[in-house]
Amino acid sequence: MMSLSLFLLSKQTSIYHFYGFYFLFGALGNAMVTSPLFANVGFWFRNNPGLALGITAAGGAVGQGLIPYISGIIIKN
């Protein structure tokens, strides 16, 4: 799916098509990752599923927030 999305994004001639494909493949990719993740966390943590799902979601957000800083450090070195 990643290869297909990158290929189609490279062939766009309009910025609106680029945004549309980016949104479409971003939403599909996010759904393909988060749905099984949350289903498995909910399955394994029967006693406090809300807390487990909250920690899982927060971990993803923290990871996304740290990627630019880590990438900057890697690029400098």
C-alpha positions, -999 to 999 in steps of 0.1 A, spaced: 0 0 0 29 23 8 44 18 -27 11 24 -44 4 56 -25 39 70 -31 37 61 -68 3 77 -72 14 108 -53 43 112 -76 21 112 -107 -3 140 -95 -4 172 -115 -28 192 -94 -23 201 -58 -59 192 -51 -54 157 -63 -22 155 -42 -41 165 -11 -70 141 -19 -47 111 -24 -26 120 6 -58 122 27 -72 90 13 -41 69 18 -33 85 51 -67 76 64 -65 40 51 -30 35 64 -40 49 98 -71 26 99 -50 -4 90 -26 2 119 -48 15 147 -78 -9 143 -59 -41 150 -38 -24 176 -67 -12 197 -85 -45 192 -56 -64 206 -51 -41 235 -88 -43 243 -86 -81 241 -56 -85 263 -64 -60 290 -98 -71 303 -96 -55 337 -89 -19 328 -94 -15 290 -99 22 291 -66 28 308 -48 4 284 -63 21 254 -55 55 267 -18 46 273 -17 30 238 -31 62 221 -8 84 242 22 63 232 14 69 195 10 106 200 43 109 220 61 89 193 48 112 165 58 142 185 94 129 191 101 118 155 109 154 143 134 159 171 151 126 167 152 130 129 169 164 134 195 149 156 201 120 131 204 144 102 229 167 120 251 137 127 
